[in-house]
Every structure is written in C-alpha cells, then in structure tokens.
Amino acid sequence: MLPFDLETELEQRRAAGLYRTRRVLEGAQTVEAVVDGKPCITFCSNDYLGLANHPQVAAAMKAGIDRYGVGGGASHLVNGHSAAHHELEEALAEFVGRPRAVLFSTGYMANLGAVGALMRKGDVIFEDRLNHASLLDAGLLAKAEFARYPHADVENLSRRLESSEDRRQLIVTDGVFSMDGDLAPLPRLCRLAKDRQAWVMVDDAHGIGVLGARGAGTLEHFNLGTEEVPVLVGTLGKALGTAGAFVAGSEALAETLIQHARTYIYTTAMPPAVAVATLQSLRLVIEEPWRRDKLRGLIERFRRSASEMDLELMPSDTPIQPLMVGAADRAVRLSEALWARGLLITAIRPPTVPKETARLRITFSAAHTEQHVDRLLAALDELREEWRDG
Ligand SMILES: *Cc1c(COP(=O)(O)O)cnc(C)c1O
C-alpha cells in the first residue's frame, strides 16, 4: 500500500521554490490597494480598464440585485436563463460582430465546454504549447486526439495538419498569450486552416476590451471574422471587470453549445446581476475609448524606459509586460524586494510557465497613472544588481 504523505510533498515543493501562497486583498481590486494589511500599488491584476470597481458598474450590479435577486437559482436550460443573461448575450454578439454569443459562468468552463461540444472521437485538436491551462485541459479531457505545437510555430502546425488530413481538425490558440503578452500569428493560422478546412478557436481573454479600435479584441485588431475564426471565446472577468465568459460564433455553433456543452448544461447560471453589471461595463468599453488610449500610453512609457535600462522585455504591445528572470527562486526574491518597496507583482513560476522561464508578470491598467509607472521603473532600477547577478 502506498500511503498519502501530503506534508512531505509540500515540503519538497517549498524547497524547490515553487510553493504558492495567497495574499489577502482588503478592499476592491484597485491599483492602489491594501494587501496583507499594507498599502501598495499593484501591477498584477487583469483589470486592464479599471472597471472592476467602477461606480457605474457597481451601481448596475446593485440595481440588478433589486430586480433579479442574488442567485441564478438554476441552470440556463432549466429556468435560470434570465432576461438579463439574454440581453447580455445579444449585446456581446453585436459587440464582436457575430450572429450569436452564449454565456458561460467562467472562462475555464467556456473552454472545456466549447472544445468538448465540438470535438468527437476521431477528430484532432491542435493547441499552441503556451495556451492557457483551461484550453490545455479542454484538449486533455476531449475524446478527440490532442496534439501541441511549439509556440506560434505555423510551419510545424502545417506539417501536422497535413499528416491528419482526412479528419476534422480544430486549431486552438490564445489570442493574447496570458503569460507572455504576445499575439497569436492569427492571419497565418487562419490561412493555413482555410486550406485544410480546419476550424480555428481563439480564446481572447486578454484581448477583449483592450485590443482593436472598438475594444472588440484580437480579431478586430487583425480584422478577422466568423468565417476565418468560427469559435471566439471571451472572458468577462478581465478587462470587463465582472465575471463569466462567452463563446461567440454562428447560429449553429450557439445551438450546438446549448445542446452539448456539459459545462453549460450542468451548472448554475451566473447571478443575473453580474449580467446586468456586464452590460454596463460593455457600454463603457464601447463609449469610452480613452481607457484604451491611456493604457497604450502607459505601456509605451514603461517599455521605453525599461529598454533604456536594459531590462529583458518580451515582444509584447499588450498590457501584459513580463520581465524574464529565469530561476524560480530568483523571481520570488525580486518579487519580495518589490513588495518591500510597496509594489505588488507576483512571480510566475513553473508549472504555469516552462522550466527556467520564471518571470515577473507585470500588467498595466488604465487606472494606473504615469507616476505609478515611474515608481515601478525606479524600483526596478534600484534592483538592477539583482537582475544581473542572481
Ligand atoms: C483567465 C483566463 C481564462 C479563464 O477565465 P476565467 O473566467 O477566469 O475562468 C481562460 N483563458 C485565458 C487565456 C485566461 O487568461
């Protein structure tokens, strides 16, 4: 018999510098926050537009509670599909320029549900190796064959598609890679898919609200529609500042999800008040493009100074600006040194990222000021020695 020994396993994890702990946030998700009792500036949330604590969005959620109460109460297919959910689905579909959108309670479930509903035994799923864990899990759980291609390597993918030509093929990728901040090579992926009659599914958790003139995301940025990318996943807990997710595409795709997506069918609908709040934040995303402009300005300011300081930036124009460190324990030490200076940036370590690519995942928000960015740069400058020498 093999006994359970959680304590020893946890100790080994701690020794490897991989132990994860949680800090306690004492108020709303804002860039100036109190964390573990200490006031600090945060550079690690996904609240890219500063909407998670926007007064109009919060007021909408309260009004939603007055009308709909607190809980969803049932799944969408029983009687949990409220007028608020329905209206949000229609607004999201229009926003991303697609016939339909279907709401899910989280992005994780949207990904599991969409891949599971589309792919059968005998089909093949191809995923970028750096895809979000929820997409990789979707591939692992599916009854179809699952293959990973090297990050953004269209040639490699092309060869693999060729060798499984007679089967249904789904190419799945993040739009913006969540730990690197770069964009998927979507125009090339879509051309490849078209030649092979494969489908492309894009998870745009970090592009929605941020990229494109209207904030409709990575596909708007590249000017790609339903024809090129039949399956679009967007999440609501990042730039939109609320919670939940949607899958958008054709009429037939939406109906297929409603029939077959297990994470849609067998779970309680998100609280309707969250849908009401999201309708309001969607309005702000569309009507107030200044947040995207401001965010772009902050990102440029950071990149300009960081490259003058010779910090190792990654090729990203998005609010995700990781600083590559390498060793996990060193990333943790740097994160702690920043914390001592009142700056919260979490160290991202394996297995979230590949071995020896531990990093500080810096993210920017339209709620940051230039002064916040300059404080971060000054702290990074002070820690210069630690970057270099370990
Ligand atoms: C955050 C994230 C998800 C999960 O979304 P949740 O709504 O938080 O479950 C899915 N995909 C990507 C790329 C993400 O970054």
The ligand as an SDF file (V2000), in Angstrom:
LIG
                    3D

 15 15  0  0  0  0  0  0  0  0999 V2000
   -8.1840   33.9090  -17.2600 C   0  0  0  0  0  0  0  0  0  0  0  0
   -8.2100   33.0690  -18.4700 C   0  0  0  0  0  0  0  0  0  0  0  0
   -9.1860   32.0890  -18.6490 C   0  0  0  0  0  0  0  0  0  0  0  0
  -10.1480   31.7260  -17.5640 C   0  0  0  0  0  0  0  0  0  0  0  0
  -11.1500   32.6440  -17.4410 O   0  0  0  0  0  0  0  0  0  0  0  0
  -11.9670   32.6990  -16.0690 P   0  0  0  0  0  0  0  0  0  0  0  0
  -13.1960   33.4240  -16.4160 O   0  0  0  0  0  0  0  0  0  0  0  0
  -11.0980   33.4240  -15.1100 O   0  0  0  0  0  0  0  0  0  0  0  0
  -12.2080   31.2860  -15.6720 O   0  0  0  0  0  0  0  0  0  0  0  0
   -9.2330   31.4200  -19.8430 C   0  0  0  0  0  0  0  0  0  0  0  0
   -8.3340   31.6700  -20.8170 N   0  0  0  0  0  0  0  0  0  0  0  0
   -7.3550   32.5780  -20.6690 C   0  0  0  0  0  0  0  0  0  0  0  0
   -6.3900   32.8110  -21.7840 C   0  0  0  0  0  0  0  0  0  0  0  0
   -7.2590   33.2950  -19.4860 C   0  0  0  0  0  0  0  0  0  0  0  0
   -6.2840   34.1660  -19.3230 O   0  0  0  0  0  0  0  0  0  0  0  0
  1  2  1  0
  2  3  1  0
  2 14  2  0
  3  4  1  0
  3 10  2  0
  4  5  1  0
  5  6  1  0
  6  7  2  0
  6  8  1  0
  6  9  1  0
 10 11  1  0
 11 12  2  0
 12 13  1  0
 12 14  1  0
 14 15  1  0
M  END
$$$$
